[in-house]
Amino acid sequence: MSGNGSRLERVNLMLSSEESEWLNQLAMEIRQQTGASVSRSEIVRAAIAALRELHRFCPQSQFGALTAAKKGTDLRVLAILAIRAGVLHC
């Protein structure tokens, strides 16, 4: 079970070595600053939760809907633009 009571499901996720190293680095920084052990899976689930909130609060934001993305790069650009613009201004 996850922290919100949902049943967890195993999936395979392909990451570049750079992405994997970044997840390890972030987990290490969290541990150094807080003493908490956060797994790479928890970080990925947090990122998914952030995309879910972006989609929920701004389904048709000024950058376009996430559902209009035709590839992962489109999603990445939309998410980055929304973060940089301050999502709550949709």
N, C-alpha and C positions, 0 to 999 in steps of 0.2 A: 504494500500500500504506500502511496505517496503521502506527503504531508497534508494534502487536502482530502484524504480519504479515498481517492480514486485508485482503482487497481492498476498497477503498472504492467505494461506489456513490453516484451523484449522486441526491439527492432535493430536492424543493422544500419549503421550510419557511416558513410564513407567521408573521411575528412582528409584534407591535405596535411602534410607533415607540419606545415606552418600553423594551420588551424589547431591541430592537436597540441603542438608546443605552446600555443597561446592559451589554450584551456588549462594546461599544466601550470603555466606561469600565473594565470589568474588564481587558480586554486592555491598555489603556493603563497601568493601575495595576501589572499584572504586569511590563510592560516597564520602568516607572520603578523598581520595587523590585529586579528581578532582571537587567534587561538582555535578557531573553529575549523573543522575538517569538512570541506565542501568538495564533492566529487565532480568530475567532468560531466557526468550525466545530469547532476543537479544544475550545473551551469547551463547546459543545453536546454533543459526543461524551463529554466528561467527565461532564456531567449525565446522559446516558443510561447511562453506566457506573455512576453512583451509584444510579440507579433499578433497574438490573439487580441490583446487590448487595443493595439493600433487598429486592427480590423473592426473591432466592436465600436470604438469611439469615433473612428473616422473612415467609415466604409467608402466614402466618396471624397477623400481629402483633396486638397489643391494639387496633390501630386498624382492623383489617380487611385483607383481601387487596387488593393492587393490582388483581387481576383482577375484583374486585367493583365497581370504579368504572364508573359509567355515563356519565361525561363528564370532560373534562380538568380541570375544577375539582375533582372528587373526587380525582383523582390528585395534584393540587397540594396539597390539604389533607392527604392521607395522608402525602405525602413530607415536608411541613413538620412535621407532628406527630412523625413518626419521627425527624427530625433533632433537633428540640427535646428529645425524650425520651431521646435517646441510643440509637440503633438496636441496640446490642449487648445491650440488656436485654430483647429479645423472648422 
